[in-house]
Amino acid sequence: MCVNFRIIYIFVLFCKDEDMKELQHTLKESVTFKGLGIHTGHQVTMVVHPAPDNHGVVFSRSDIDKENRVPALADNVVDTSRGTTISKNDITIHTIEHLMAALHGMKIDNVLIELDADEIPIMDGSSVFFIKKIKETGIEEQKEERQYFVVKEKIEFSVPDKGIEIAIYPDDHFSVDVMIEYNSKVLGHQYASMPNIEEFAENYCEARTFAFWHELEFLFNNNLIKGGSLDNAIVVVEHEVPQADVDRLAGLFNKPSIEVKEGYLNNLDLKYPNEPARHKLLDLVGDFYLIGRPIKGKVIAKRPGHFANTEVAKIIRNEIKKNRKKLDAPVYNPAIAPVYDVVRIQETLPHRPPFLLVDKIIHLDQQCVTGVKNVTMNEPFFVGHFPGSPVMPGVLQIEAMAQVGGILVLNTVEDPENYLTYFLKIDGVKFKKMVVPGDTLIFHLELVTPIRRGLAHMKGKAWVGDTVVMEAELMAQISKVKNN
């Protein structure tokens, strides 16, 4: 199987305009679902619990007595043969796509999904029961901003020998167009279009899963669809079937009798003329939520399926990981005047050359600070550390970070010149890359907790360019200078 994909250029954009700020959501209270897993046939009780900001969608298995949480991320997808299966640390959950579509469609960012078996209950083969319960339970707005992956250039994925193509184009919102064609005289060519995610609950969540008649016995013989029935799937019948075969299938479904009419099993009434295409759209909406955040982009998919959907989700997650380091690094433009120059820094800190290790403060507010240290060969410590191979000592990187943090702490008092800051504790120090002459160190520190009783707990990182070179947690005490 030949698989092609191409990404020209993608990055994540975080909207900072307060007027456009969209907050995360969770459920107001826990909600319970019970039913059969379509493939395992296991009776499942599933409880969807509210979760805190930035928790994400996480599954857990209450029937397993060990670390049992599996984040709903494309990284954890292990099988897509008849549904989407995720697994981590040997904890597996099958057929998650319909629930994921409901959470995506209702803009639920944070939930903990607890199951006492290994498969999501199939319900009627769509997302409608999940949507109804979510609406009845209610949705709660949270405090943290919702993060989007914004497509800025076209993304392409294809499996040419299977006629699978998915393309995502830049747009300011999420929309999906799906086309399916299976050389089926019953289905024909079908098309479904969702112009925005707000329409999912109204027009797409009721579309049920479907299978072809010729697949059924294969699925039964391979230990699948143990929980399948004519109540949770559309069965498409392409050709005339002998009555003996129909009766045998009725026995597999535990039905007294079934019949074929107009290409569908058991006189099924479709909810939409294009219900199969709408269900493929539903599956894509669910699988794409494994990106770990909603996206803004126009999706055009030809013959999509769980494999293609989750492969695209993996590609986008990889791009998010690559770009996260770049996006985390503070932007430093030497042409822009600093918040504090070195003169102002010396009016705040007691340190003086050669032990003053901060050149500029480029950002300062009540919660965080960003400072710059230009590392030159003229630094006195390079004389002995090390001759012929100059490296900035790690202890001085920590000291430089602490001095930047001192600016943040002393900014909270009216007369900073009358105070000093003293180290109490240093934790979690990691040196990730050597700092050498010619590097520009950029330090960013944030308060972990509000300053209380003169104690400041900060977490900081240091970058050279887009690369993190050091990180640490610092605790300091503000102390007023005693006058003699």
C-alpha positions as CSV (number, residue, x, y, z in Angstrom):
1,M,0.0,0.0,0.0
2,C,1.5,3.3,-1.1
3,V,0.8,6.2,1.3
4,N,1.5,9.8,0.3
5,F,1.3,12.9,2.5
6,R,2.6,16.4,2.1
7,I,2.7,19.4,4.4
8,I,3.9,22.6,2.9
9,Y,3.8,24.7,6.1
10,I,1.7,24.6,9.2
11,F,1.8,26.3,12.5
12,V,-0.4,26.8,15.6
13,L,-1.8,30.3,16.2
14,F,-3.1,31.4,19.6
15,C,-5.5,34.2,19.3
16,K,-4.7,36.9,21.9
17,D,-7.5,39.3,21.1
18,E,-9.5,39.4,24.3
19,D,-12.7,40.2,22.3
20,M,-12.2,36.9,20.4
21,K,-11.2,34.8,23.5
22,E,-13.0,31.4,23.6
23,L,-12.8,29.5,26.8
24,Q,-12.6,25.7,27.4
25,H,-15.6,23.7,28.5
26,T,-16.4,20.6,30.5
27,L,-19.6,18.9,31.8
28,K,-21.6,20.4,34.7
29,E,-21.8,16.9,36.2
30,S,-21.0,13.3,35.5
31,V,-23.2,11.4,33.0
32,T,-23.6,7.6,32.7
33,F,-24.1,5.4,29.6
34,K,-24.7,1.6,29.5
35,G,-24.7,-0.7,26.5
36,L,-22.9,-3.3,24.5
37,G,-19.5,-3.0,22.7
38,I,-20.3,-3.6,19.0
39,H,-17.2,-5.8,18.5
40,T,-16.5,-7.4,21.9
41,G,-20.1,-7.8,22.9
42,H,-19.2,-6.8,26.4
43,Q,-21.7,-5.1,28.6
44,V,-20.2,-1.7,29.4
45,T,-21.0,1.0,32.0
46,M,-19.3,4.3,31.0
47,V,-19.3,7.4,33.2
48,V,-18.1,10.7,31.7
49,H,-16.9,13.0,34.4
50,P,-16.1,16.7,34.4
51,A,-12.4,17.5,34.4
52,P,-10.3,20.6,35.1
53,D,-8.9,23.1,32.7
54,N,-6.2,21.8,30.3
55,H,-7.0,18.1,31.3
56,G,-8.1,17.1,27.8
57,V,-10.1,14.0,27.0
58,V,-8.7,11.0,28.9
59,F,-10.1,7.5,29.2
60,S,-9.6,5.2,32.2
61,R,-10.5,1.5,32.9
62,S,-12.0,1.0,36.4
63,D,-11.8,-2.8,35.8
64,I,-8.0,-2.7,35.8
65,D,-6.1,-2.3,39.1
66,K,-3.0,-0.4,37.9
67,E,-2.2,2.9,36.1
68,N,-5.1,2.9,33.8
69,R,-5.4,6.2,32.0
70,V,-5.2,6.6,28.3
71,P,-5.2,10.2,26.8
72,A,-7.4,10.4,23.7
73,L,-4.5,11.3,21.3
74,A,-3.5,10.1,17.9
75,D,-0.2,9.0,19.4
76,N,-2.0,6.3,21.2
77,V,-3.9,4.8,18.2
78,V,-3.0,1.1,17.8
79,D,-5.7,-0.2,15.5
80,T,-8.2,1.2,12.9
81,S,-9.4,-2.0,11.2
82,R,-13.1,-1.7,12.2
83,G,-13.1,1.4,14.4
84,T,-10.5,3.5,16.3
85,T,-8.7,1.8,19.1
86,I,-6.3,3.5,21.5
87,S,-3.9,1.9,24.0
88,K,-1.2,2.9,26.5
89,N,0.7,0.7,29.0
90,D,-1.4,-2.3,27.8
91,I,-4.6,-0.5,28.6
92,T,-6.9,-0.6,25.6
93,I,-10.2,1.0,24.6
94,H,-12.0,0.1,21.4
95,T,-14.4,2.0,19.1
96,I,-14.0,5.5,20.6
97,E,-14.9,7.5,17.5
98,H,-18.6,8.1,18.0
99,L,-18.1,9.4,21.6
100,M,-15.2,11.6,20.4
101,A,-17.4,13.0,17.7
102,A,-20.0,14.0,20.2
103,L,-17.4,15.7,22.4
104,H,-15.9,17.5,19.4
105,G,-19.4,18.5,18.2
106,M,-20.4,19.9,21.6
107,K,-17.0,21.6,22.1
108,I,-16.2,19.7,25.3
109,D,-12.5,20.1,26.0
110,N,-11.9,18.4,29.3
111,V,-13.5,15.1,30.6
112,L,-12.4,11.9,32.3
113,I,-14.2,8.9,30.7
114,E,-14.4,5.9,33.1
115,L,-15.3,2.4,31.7
116,D,-15.6,-1.0,33.3
117,A,-14.8,-2.8,30.1
118,D,-12.6,-2.3,27.0
119,E,-15.1,-0.8,24.5
120,I,-17.3,2.2,24.2
121,P,-21.0,1.2,24.1
122,I,-22.3,1.3,20.6
123,M,-25.8,2.6,21.4
124,D,-27.6,3.0,18.1
125,G,-24.3,3.2,16.0
126,S,-24.3,7.0,15.9
127,S,-23.4,9.9,18.3
128,V,-27.0,11.0,19.0
129,F,-27.4,9.4,22.5
130,F,-24.1,10.9,23.7
131,I,-25.2,14.3,22.3
132,K,-28.6,14.1,24.0
133,K,-27.2,13.2,27.4
134,I,-24.5,16.0,27.2
135,K,-27.3,18.5,26.4
136,E,-29.4,17.3,29.3
137,T,-26.5,17.4,31.7
138,G,-25.3,20.8,30.7
139,I,-21.9,22.3,29.7
140,E,-19.8,24.4,32.0
141,E,-17.5,27.2,30.8
142,Q,-14.0,27.1,32.3
143,K,-11.3,29.7,32.9
144,E,-8.5,28.7,30.5
145,E,-8.5,29.8,26.8
146,R,-9.3,27.2,24.2
147,Q,-6.4,26.4,21.9
148,Y,-6.7,25.7,18.2
149,F,-4.5,24.3,15.5
150,V,-4.8,26.8,12.7
151,V,-4.0,25.4,9.2
152,K,-2.0,28.1,7.3
153,E,-1.1,26.1,4.2
154,K,-2.5,23.1,2.5
155,I,-2.1,19.6,4.1
156,E,-2.4,16.6,1.8
157,F,-2.7,12.8,2.6
158,S,-3.5,10.0,0.2
159,V,-3.5,6.3,-0.3
160,P,-3.7,6.1,-4.2
161,D,-4.3,2.4,-4.6
162,K,-7.4,2.7,-2.4
163,G,-8.7,6.0,-3.8
164,I,-8.3,7.8,-0.4
165,E,-7.5,11.5,-0.4
166,I,-7.7,14.0,2.4
167,A,-6.8,17.7,2.0
168,I,-7.1,20.5,4.5
169,Y,-7.1,24.1,3.4
170,P,-6.6,27.3,5.5
171,D,-9.8,28.7,6.9
172,D,-11.0,30.6,9.9
173,H,-13.2,27.8,11.2
174,F,-13.6,24.0,10.9
175,S,-15.7,22.6,8.1
176,V,-15.8,19.1,6.4
177,D,-16.8,17.9,2.9
178,V,-16.9,14.1,2.5
179,M,-17.3,12.1,-0.7
180,I,-17.7,8.3,-0.7
181,E,-17.8,5.8,-3.6
182,Y,-17.6,2.0,-3.1
183,N,-18.7,0.8,-6.5
184,S,-22.0,0.1,-4.9
185,K,-25.2,0.3,-7.0
186,V,-27.2,0.9,-3.7
187,L,-25.1,3.7,-2.3
188,G,-23.8,5.2,-5.5
189,H,-21.8,8.3,-5.1
190,Q,-22.6,10.1,-1.9
191,Y,-21.6,13.5,-0.6
192,A,-22.0,15.2,2.8
193,S,-21.0,18.7,3.8
194,M,-20.8,20.2,7.3
195,P,-20.1,24.0,7.0
196,N,-19.2,24.4,10.6
197,I,-19.0,22.4,13.8
198,E,-22.0,24.1,15.3
199,E,-24.2,22.1,12.9
200,F,-22.9,18.7,14.0
201,A,-25.5,18.1,16.7
202,E,-28.4,19.1,14.5
203,N,-27.6,17.5,11.2
204,Y,-24.9,14.8,11.5
205,C,-24.9,13.1,14.9
206,E,-27.8,10.7,14.1
207,A,-26.0,9.1,11.1
208,R,-25.5,5.4,11.9
209,T,-22.6,3.1,11.1
210,F,-23.0,0.9,8.1
211,A,-21.6,-2.4,6.7
212,F,-22.0,-4.5,3.5
213,W,-23.8,-7.8,3.5
214,H,-20.7,-9.6,2.2
215,E,-18.7,-8.4,5.2
216,L,-21.0,-9.7,7.9
217,E,-20.1,-13.4,8.0
218,F,-16.4,-12.5,7.8
219,L,-16.8,-10.2,10.8
220,F,-18.6,-12.9,12.8
221,N,-16.1,-15.5,11.8
222,N,-13.2,-13.2,12.9
223,N,-14.7,-12.7,16.4
224,L,-16.0,-9.2,15.6
225,I,-19.4,-7.5,15.9
226,K,-20.5,-9.7,18.8
227,G,-22.6,-6.8,19.9
228,G,-23.8,-5.9,16.4
229,S,-27.5,-5.9,15.6
230,L,-29.9,-4.5,13.2
231,D,-30.6,-1.8,15.8
232,N,-27.1,-0.3,15.7
233,A,-26.0,-0.6,12.1
234,I,-27.2,-0.2,8.5
235,V,-26.6,-3.3,6.4
236,V,-26.2,-2.6,2.6
237,V,-27.2,-5.5,0.3
238,E,-25.8,-5.3,-3.2
239,H,-27.1,-8.4,-4.8
240,E,-30.0,-10.8,-4.4
241,V,-29.4,-13.1,-1.5
242,P,-30.7,-16.7,-1.1
243,Q,-33.3,-16.9,1.6
244,A,-31.3,-19.7,3.3
245,D,-28.4,-17.2,3.8
246,V,-30.8,-14.6,5.1
247,D,-32.2,-17.0,7.6
248,R,-28.7,-18.0,8.7
249,L,-27.9,-14.4,9.3
250,A,-31.1,-13.9,11.2
251,G,-29.9,-16.6,13.6
252,L,-26.5,-14.8,14.1
253,F,-28.4,-11.6,15.0
254,N,-30.9,-13.5,17.2
255,K,-33.8,-12.4,15.1
256,P,-36.8,-14.6,14.3
257,S,-36.7,-13.3,10.7
258,I,-35.1,-10.6,8.6
259,E,-35.7,-9.5,5.0
260,V,-34.0,-7.4,2.3
261,K,-35.8,-4.5,0.7
262,E,-34.5,-1.8,-1.7
263,G,-30.9,-2.7,-1.0
264,Y,-31.1,-2.6,2.8
265,L,-31.6,-5.2,5.4
266,N,-34.9,-5.4,7.5
267,N,-36.9,-2.7,5.8
268,L,-34.6,0.0,7.2
269,D,-35.7,3.6,7.0
270,L,-32.7,5.8,6.4
271,K,-32.6,9.0,8.5
272,Y,-31.1,10.9,5.6
273,P,-30.7,9.9,1.9
274,N,-27.0,10.2,2.3
275,E,-26.7,8.7,5.8
276,P,-23.6,6.6,5.0
277,A,-21.7,9.7,3.8
278,R,-22.9,11.6,6.9
279,H,-21.6,8.8,9.1
280,K,-18.2,8.9,7.4
281,L,-18.2,12.6,8.2
282,L,-19.1,11.8,11.8
283,D,-16.2,9.3,12.0
284,L,-13.8,12.0,10.7
285,V,-15.0,14.5,13.2
286,G,-14.4,12.0,16.0
287,D,-11.0,10.9,14.8
288,F,-9.8,14.4,14.2
289,Y,-10.4,15.2,17.9
290,L,-7.5,12.9,18.6
291,I,-5.3,15.8,17.5
292,G,-5.8,17.0,21.1
293,R,-7.4,20.3,20.2
294,P,-9.9,21.5,17.6
295,I,-8.6,22.8,14.3
296,K,-9.4,25.7,12.0
297,G,-9.3,24.5,8.4
298,K,-11.5,23.2,5.6
299,V,-11.3,19.4,5.2
300,I,-12.1,17.8,1.9
301,A,-12.1,14.0,2.2
302,K,-12.6,11.3,-0.5
303,R,-13.3,7.8,0.8
304,P,-12.0,8.7,4.4
305,G,-11.8,6.0,7.0
306,H,-10.3,5.5,10.5
307,F,-6.8,4.7,9.1
308,A,-6.6,7.9,7.0
309,N,-8.3,10.1,9.6
310,T,-5.9,9.1,12.4
311,E,-2.8,9.3,10.1
312,V,-3.7,12.9,9.4
313,A,-4.3,13.5,13.1
314,K,-0.8,12.0,13.8
315,I,0.8,14.2,11.2
316,I,-0.8,17.3,12.7
317,R,0.2,16.3,16.2
318,N,3.8,15.9,15.1
319,E,3.7,19.4,13.6
320,I,2.3,20.7,16.9
321,K,5.2,19.1,18.8
322,K,7.8,20.5,16.4
323,N,6.4,24.0,16.6
324,R,5.7,24.0,20.3
325,K,9.4,24.6,21.1
326,K,9.5,27.5,18.7
327,L,6.2,28.9,19.9
328,D,7.3,28.6,23.6
329,A,10.5,30.6,23.0
330,P,10.0,34.3,23.7
331,V,10.4,36.6,20.8
332,Y,13.4,38.9,21.1
333,N,13.8,41.8,18.7
334,P,16.9,43.8,19.6
335,A,15.5,46.8,17.7
336,I,12.7,47.2,20.2
337,A,13.4,49.2,23.3
338,P,13.5,47.0,26.4
339,V,11.2,47.4,29.4
340,Y,14.4,47.7,31.6
341,D,17.8,48.6,30.2
342,V,20.9,47.8,32.1
343,V,20.8,51.2,34.0
344,R,17.3,50.5,35.2
345,I,18.2,46.9,36.1
346,Q,21.0,48.3,38.4
347,E,18.5,50.6,40.0
348,T,16.5,47.5,41.0
349,L,19.1,44.8,41.6
350,P,22.0,45.2,44.0
351,H,24.3,43.2,41.7
352,R,27.2,44.8,39.8
353,P,29.7,43.7,37.1
354,P,31.2,41.3,36.8
355,F,28.4,39.6,38.7
356,L,25.5,41.3,37.0
357,L,24.3,38.7,34.5
358,V,21.2,40.4,33.0
359,D,21.4,42.9,30.1
360,K,17.8,43.6,29.4
361,I,14.3,42.9,30.6
362,I,12.0,42.6,27.5
363,H,8.7,41.7,29.3
364,L,7.4,42.3,32.8
365,D,4.0,41.9,34.4
366,Q,2.6,40.7,37.7
367,Q,3.0,37.0,36.9
368,C,6.0,36.7,34.6
369,V,9.2,38.2,33.4
370,T,11.5,37.8,30.4
371,G,15.2,38.8,30.4
372,V,18.2,38.7,28.1
373,K,21.9,37.9,28.7
374,N,24.3,38.4,25.8
375,V,27.2,35.9,26.4
376,T,30.5,37.3,25.1
377,M,34.1,36.0,25.1
378,N,34.9,38.9,27.5
379,E,33.1,37.2,30.4
380,P,35.7,36.8,33.1
381,F,34.7,33.2,33.9
382,F,35.8,32.0,30.4
383,V,39.4,32.5,31.4
384,G,39.2,29.3,33.5
385,H,36.0,27.6,32.2
386,F,37.5,26.2,30.1
387,P,40.8,27.3,28.4
388,G,40.4,26.5,24.7
389,S,36.8,25.3,25.1
390,P,34.8,28.1,26.7
391,V,31.5,27.0,28.3
392,M,29.2,29.2,30.5
393,P,29.1,27.4,33.9
394,G,25.7,26.0,34.8
395,V,25.7,27.6,38.2
396,L,26.0,31.1,36.5
397,Q,23.1,30.3,34.2
398,I,21.1,29.6,37.3
399,E,22.3,32.8,38.9
400,A,21.4,34.8,35.7
401,M,17.9,33.2,35.8
402,A,17.6,34.1,39.5
403,Q,18.5,37.7,38.8
404,V,15.8,37.9,36.1
405,G,13.4,36.4,38.6
406,G,14.5,39.0,41.1
407,I,13.2,41.7,38.8
408,L,9.8,40.0,38.9
409,V,9.8,39.7,42.7
410,L,11.1,43.2,43.4
411,N,8.5,44.6,41.0
412,T,5.9,43.8,43.6
413,V,7.2,46.3,46.2
414,E,7.1,50.1,45.9
415,D,10.8,50.7,46.9
416,P,12.7,47.8,45.3
417,E,16.1,49.5,46.1
418,N,15.4,48.8,49.8
419,Y,15.0,45.0,49.3
420,L,17.1,42.0,48.5
421,T,16.1,38.5,47.3
422,Y,17.8,35.4,48.7
423,F,17.7,31.9,47.4
424,L,15.9,29.3,49.6
425,K,15.6,26.4,47.2
426,I,16.5,25.3,43.7
427,D,14.6,22.3,42.2
428,G,14.3,20.4,38.9
429,V,17.4,21.9,37.3
430,K,18.1,20.5,33.8
431,F,20.9,21.6,31.5
432,K,20.0,20.6,28.0
433,K,22.7,22.2,25.8
434,M,26.0,24.0,26.4
435,V,26.0,27.8,26.3
436,V,29.0,29.3,24.6
437,P,30.4,32.8,23.6
438,G,28.2,34.4,21.0
439,D,24.9,33.0,22.4
440,T,22.1,35.2,23.5
441,L,20.3,33.7,26.5
442,I,16.6,34.4,26.9
443,F,15.1,33.7,30.3
444,H,11.4,33.4,31.0
445,L,10.1,32.9,34.6
446,E,6.5,32.7,35.9
447,L,5.2,32.6,39.4
448,V,4.0,29.1,40.4
449,T,1.9,30.5,43.2
450,P,1.2,34.1,44.4
451,I,3.9,35.7,46.5
452,R,2.9,35.2,50.2
453,R,4.8,36.4,53.3
454,G,7.7,37.4,51.1
455,L,8.1,33.9,49.6
456,A,8.3,33.7,45.8
457,H,8.1,30.3,44.0
458,M,9.0,30.6,40.3
459,K,9.5,28.2,37.4
460,G,11.8,29.2,34.6
461,K,13.3,28.2,31.2
462,A,16.3,29.5,29.3
463,W,16.5,29.5,25.5
464,V,19.2,30.1,22.9
465,G,17.1,30.8,19.8
466,D,14.3,28.2,19.7
467,T,16.2,25.7,21.8
468,V,15.7,25.2,25.5
469,V,19.1,25.1,27.1
470,M,18.2,25.1,30.8
471,E,15.2,25.0,33.2
472,A,14.7,25.1,36.9
473,E,12.3,26.0,39.8
474,L,13.5,28.6,42.2
475,M,12.2,29.7,45.6
476,A,13.4,33.1,47.0
477,Q,12.7,35.2,50.1
478,I,12.2,39.0,49.8
479,S,14.0,40.7,52.6
480,K,14.1,44.4,53.5
481,V,17.6,45.9,53.9
482,K,18.3,46.9,57.5
483,N,19.6,50.4,57.8
484,N,22.6,50.9,60.2
